[in-house]
Amino acid sequence: MGKPLKPTLRHILEYAALRSVVFLLGLLPLRAALVFGAALGRLAWMLGTRRRVSLANIRQAFPGIGDREARRIGSRSYASAGRFMVEFARQDRLGVRHLEKFVTVRTPEVLEEFARTGGIGVGFHFGNWELLGMIVRKAGADVSLLVGKQHNSLVDGFINRLRSSHGIGLITRDGAMRGIFRTVKSGGAVCWLSDQDAGRNGVIVDFFGFPASTPRGAAAIAVRTGCPVYPMFLIREKGPRQTAVMFEPILPRTDLPAEEAERILTQEYTLRLEEMVRAYPDHYWWAHRRWKTTGLYSSVRR
């Protein structure tokens, strides 16, 4: 791995702007900050940031939906993303007391099992996915997050400091396989997102009735190690109050060739995601080109 590139002037200005915004948001009470974040999200929607892609995705997922309802879901999705961002910006200040006061676990027995035995926690661009690692950690797990790298090394470092607060480990994609195997085999938990278009290297599964290229990493590691995969979600009730939902673990099939076992497992957790998106469509981040590899967007502009 090469040495990190020296930050450019643009990177320094971006980092300074980010830290200034985070500082100002930190002066607000949490509830007020969440309201402000939702307003920023709705403003981004009104300005048209990836709105066409969002609407195309919503109409793909919900055939026959009216234009007004599609736009309502899109606007609320952006508001949800805004709340997530301002909440994540103060994650290093949201400790155990915050979780005890504002987060309810709907399936505590599944969370306790995950914390006790370890495995893979699969999250999605749904609600505040970054808070899930803290919830698993609070339950007693030795938990690490698989993280990508931002182009701006200063911003990357700041984001990862927020993620690693409260004793959470980080595994970078550069040495991901070694770190994941080490953690899983020692009984630890590794969590990462698995719902973006994975290009030609992904496994094709059904998502809302249409083929979608999906990352195969979680399933591939589960098949090789035999570890369980836990789909995880966080539902926002009102303000900072949220409910964590962990589905029963999905175990890899041992009676099938590896490639087929990976496809079936990936399909299983994708179905859990679809179930939750149908129930809470405004929690999902619709702006990603989820069906890019399988050809939805040829006529859709940003």
GUFI-666540 format. One line per 3 residues: number of its first residue (from 1); their letters; for each residue x, y, z of C-alpha. Coordinates in Angstrom, 3 decimals. Each point is the difference from the previous one (the first is absolute). Example, Ala and Ser with C-alpha at 12.3 -4.5 7.8 and 13.67 -1.06 7.14 Angstrom:
1	AS	12.300,-4.500,7.800; 1.370,3.440,-0.660
# end
This chain:
1	MGK	0.000,0.000,0.000; 1.415,3.385,-1.017; 0.539,2.935,2.302
4	PLK	-3.059,2.262,0.493; -0.066,2.933,-2.375; 0.827,3.371,1.503
7	PTL	-3.224,2.000,0.498; -0.616,2.632,-2.638; -1.264,3.502,0.719
10	RHI	-3.454,-1.171,-1.025; 0.192,-2.872,2.482; 1.032,2.373,2.781
13	LEY	-2.884,2.366,-0.773; -2.485,-2.887,-0.136; 1.240,-1.272,3.337
16	AAL	-0.154,3.461,1.579; -3.549,0.469,-1.265; -1.036,-3.408,1.339
19	RSV	1.483,0.637,3.434; -1.639,3.436,0.139; -3.422,-1.453,-0.807
22	VFL	0.469,-2.796,2.535; 1.035,2.540,2.657; -3.037,2.198,-0.650
25	LGL	-2.361,-2.985,0.012; 1.549,-1.083,3.275; -1.181,3.233,1.600
28	LPL	-3.614,-1.014,-0.627; -1.940,-2.364,2.240; -0.353,-3.398,-1.673
31	RAA	-3.699,0.369,-0.792; 0.550,3.415,-1.582; 2.952,-1.360,-1.989
34	LVF	-2.180,-2.817,-1.344; -2.642,2.499,-1.119; 2.702,2.047,-1.702
37	GAA	1.423,-3.104,-1.689; -3.418,-0.977,-1.323; -0.428,3.506,-1.414
40	LGR	3.376,-0.238,-1.750; -1.024,-3.332,-1.480; -3.260,1.396,-1.335
43	LAW	1.881,2.967,-1.442; 2.328,-2.387,-1.860; -3.087,-1.734,-1.396
46	MLG	-1.510,3.290,-1.136; 3.278,0.935,-1.701; -0.240,-3.180,-2.046
49	TRR	3.075,-1.839,1.287; -0.382,-3.478,-1.585; -3.760,0.442,0.139
52	RVS	-0.605,-1.627,-3.391; 1.885,-3.127,1.054; -1.897,-0.128,3.293
55	LAN	-3.366,0.262,-1.713; 0.981,-2.635,-2.576; 0.947,-2.375,2.815
58	IRQ	-3.193,0.644,1.954; -2.154,-0.589,-3.076; 1.961,-3.156,-0.783
61	AFP	-0.572,-1.345,3.502; -3.659,1.043,0.229; -1.646,-0.374,-3.433
64	GIG	-3.139,2.074,-0.363; 0.944,2.459,2.724; -1.325,3.494,-0.583
67	DRE	2.360,2.870,-0.722; -0.968,1.829,3.185; 0.670,-3.029,2.199
70	ARR	3.313,-0.743,-1.741; 1.153,3.561,0.635; -1.166,-0.162,3.605
73	IGS	2.085,-3.147,0.575; 2.977,1.603,-1.720; -0.194,3.178,2.056
76	RSY	-0.327,-1.928,3.255; 2.905,-2.231,-0.995; 2.219,3.065,-0.362
79	ASA	-1.260,1.332,3.338; 0.910,-3.347,1.562; 3.485,0.246,-1.512
82	GRF	0.380,3.508,1.420; -0.896,-1.191,3.493; 2.458,-2.848,-0.341
85	MVE	2.837,2.317,-0.994; -0.425,2.432,2.893; -0.338,-2.901,2.426
88	FAR	3.134,-1.664,-1.341; 1.887,3.305,0.258; -0.268,-0.249,3.802
91	QDR	0.331,-3.774,0.289; 3.079,0.296,2.200; -2.228,1.777,2.537
94	LGV	-2.825,-2.561,-0.139; 1.018,-2.494,2.644; -1.694,-2.808,1.891
97	RHL	-2.379,2.403,1.748; -1.304,1.176,-3.373; -0.663,-3.576,-1.122
100	EKF	-1.692,-0.877,3.280; -2.223,3.065,-0.173; -0.921,0.075,-3.676
103	VTV	0.543,-3.432,-1.599; -2.290,-2.993,0.474; 1.007,-3.422,-1.301
106	RTP	-2.984,-1.853,-1.440; 1.808,-3.343,-0.118; 2.378,0.047,2.997
109	EVL	0.494,-3.760,-0.026; 1.402,0.140,-3.548; 2.292,2.902,0.876
112	EEF	1.266,-1.871,3.058; 0.676,-3.089,-2.117; 1.935,2.070,-2.545
115	ART	2.060,1.636,2.740; 0.700,-3.352,1.636; 0.876,-2.129,-3.039
118	GGI	1.147,2.582,-2.561; -0.460,-0.144,-3.744; -0.835,2.499,-2.711
121	GVG	-2.431,2.865,0.495; -1.389,1.220,-3.304; -1.275,3.559,-0.033
124	FHF	-1.558,2.071,-2.743; -0.465,3.635,-1.023; -3.064,0.098,2.216
127	GNW	-0.444,2.434,2.884; 3.078,0.655,2.136; 2.101,-3.009,-0.936
130	ELL	3.098,1.393,1.723; -1.613,-0.275,3.442; -0.445,-3.768,-0.354
133	GMI	3.650,-0.658,0.813; -0.387,1.813,3.312; -3.101,-2.049,0.802
136	VRK	1.827,-3.269,-0.667; 2.971,1.213,2.035; -2.224,0.934,2.943
139	AGA	-1.369,-3.556,-0.036; 3.511,-1.224,0.770; 1.356,-0.942,-3.413
142	DVS	3.545,0.436,-1.209; -1.180,1.862,-3.093; 1.806,1.420,-3.011
145	LLV	-1.314,1.948,-2.980; 1.135,-0.546,-3.568; 0.595,3.475,-1.413
148	GKQ	0.875,1.492,-3.348; 2.325,2.919,-0.611; -0.968,3.582,-0.817
151	HNS	1.924,1.899,-2.676; 0.773,2.710,2.548; 2.332,-1.547,2.586
154	LVD	-0.810,2.700,2.575; -3.729,-0.645,-0.272; 0.666,-3.747,-0.024
157	GFI	1.913,0.234,3.257; -2.708,2.084,1.656; -2.791,-2.372,-1.049
160	NRL	1.937,-3.017,1.213; 0.672,1.663,3.358; -3.756,0.335,0.424
163	RSS	-0.522,-3.614,-1.029; 2.679,-1.381,2.294; -1.205,1.846,3.085
166	HGI	-1.348,-2.163,2.814; 2.417,-2.873,-0.627; -1.031,-0.963,-3.528
169	GLI	2.720,-1.405,-2.235; 0.475,0.873,-3.662; 1.011,-2.283,-2.857
172	TRD	1.005,1.764,-3.206; -0.785,-1.531,-3.359; 3.719,-0.173,-0.821
175	GAM	0.523,-2.877,2.415; -3.632,-0.946,0.407; 0.045,-3.760,-0.490
178	RGI	2.781,-0.611,2.509; -1.586,2.271,2.599; -3.493,-1.407,-0.450
181	FRT	1.121,-3.625,0.214; 2.071,0.731,3.095; -2.910,1.721,1.745
184	VKS	-2.640,-2.566,-0.943; 2.163,-3.001,0.899; 0.716,1.509,3.422
187	GGA	-3.729,0.337,0.699; -0.227,3.701,-0.770; -2.578,1.885,-2.037
190	VCW	0.645,1.839,-3.253; -2.603,2.384,-1.417; -0.245,1.646,-3.396
193	LSD	-2.468,1.223,-2.607; -1.086,-2.289,-2.807; -2.642,1.617,-2.171
196	QDA	1.756,2.034,-2.683; 0.437,-0.958,-3.642; 3.089,-2.236,-0.157
199	GRN	0.626,0.102,-3.734; 1.106,-3.058,-1.930; 1.605,-1.562,3.077
202	GVI	-3.256,-0.101,1.938; -2.476,-2.821,0.370; -3.326,0.561,-1.761
205	VDF	-3.017,-0.358,2.284; -3.590,1.176,-0.056; -0.801,3.382,1.573
208	FGF	-3.600,1.205,-0.293; -0.561,-2.425,-2.871; 2.978,1.143,-2.082
211	PAS	3.554,-1.403,-0.257; 2.570,2.034,1.927; 3.769,-0.430,0.253
214	TPR	0.800,-0.373,3.696; 3.309,-0.242,1.906; 0.917,-3.633,0.588
217	GAA	2.494,0.586,2.835; -2.238,-0.815,2.979; -1.309,-3.183,-1.575
220	AIA	3.422,-1.085,-1.271; 1.568,0.296,3.448; -2.974,-1.687,1.668
223	VRT	0.215,-2.928,-2.420; 3.754,-0.376,0.561; -0.139,0.258,3.797
226	GCP	-3.489,-1.289,0.802; -0.768,3.124,2.040; -3.547,1.435,0.207
229	VYP	-1.144,3.202,-1.692; -2.266,2.377,1.939; -2.017,2.618,-1.963
232	MFL	-0.191,3.188,2.121; -2.216,3.088,-0.157; -0.722,3.132,2.004
235	IRE	-3.463,1.573,-0.144; -0.475,3.617,1.050; -3.153,0.424,2.052
238	KGP	0.043,3.702,0.898; 2.894,2.369,0.495; 2.939,-1.907,1.492
241	RQT	-2.144,-3.001,0.980; 0.805,-3.047,-2.117; -0.662,-3.738,-0.085
244	AVM	2.678,-2.518,-0.950; -1.152,-3.085,-1.883; 2.241,-3.021,-0.491
247	FEP	-1.377,-2.879,-2.006; 0.707,-3.625,0.835; 3.408,-1.090,-1.307
250	ILP	0.251,-1.374,-3.512; 2.237,-3.053,-0.154; 1.893,-0.941,-3.163
253	RTD	-1.081,-3.150,-1.802; 2.574,-2.776,0.218; -1.651,-2.358,-2.499
256	LPA	0.523,2.215,-3.053; 2.913,1.224,-2.120; 1.529,3.164,1.472
259	EEA	-1.245,2.324,-2.747; -3.607,-1.159,0.360; 0.182,0.142,3.798
262	ERI	1.244,3.593,-0.254; -2.842,0.964,-2.328; -2.665,-1.525,2.255
265	LTQ	1.379,1.667,3.128; 0.266,3.376,-1.741; -3.573,-0.365,-1.221
268	EYT	-1.154,-0.776,3.535; 1.357,3.167,1.583; -1.076,2.075,-3.001
271	LRL	-3.542,-1.235,0.614; 0.266,1.239,3.597; 1.020,3.400,-1.350
274	EEM	-2.917,0.036,-2.423; -2.370,-0.901,2.838; 1.223,2.936,2.075
277	VRA	-0.013,2.451,-2.908; -3.600,-0.920,-0.794; -0.913,0.705,3.617
280	YPD	2.120,3.177,0.316; 0.650,1.348,-3.524; 1.052,3.421,1.291
283	HYW	2.897,-1.563,1.949; 1.773,-1.251,-3.134; 2.576,2.015,-1.944
286	WAH	-1.569,-0.095,-3.467; 2.588,2.220,-1.709; 2.432,-2.855,-0.703
289	RRW	-0.148,-1.607,-3.460; -0.929,-3.375,1.444; -0.855,-1.633,-3.329
292	KTT	2.861,1.575,-1.980; 1.688,-3.228,-1.139; -3.281,-1.564,-1.050
295	GLY	-0.971,2.994,-2.130; -2.669,2.250,1.516; 1.574,3.424,-0.510
298	SSV	0.812,0.343,-3.694; -2.599,2.751,-0.365; 0.203,1.435,3.515
301	RR	2.120,3.068,0.660; 1.346,0.914,3.432
# end
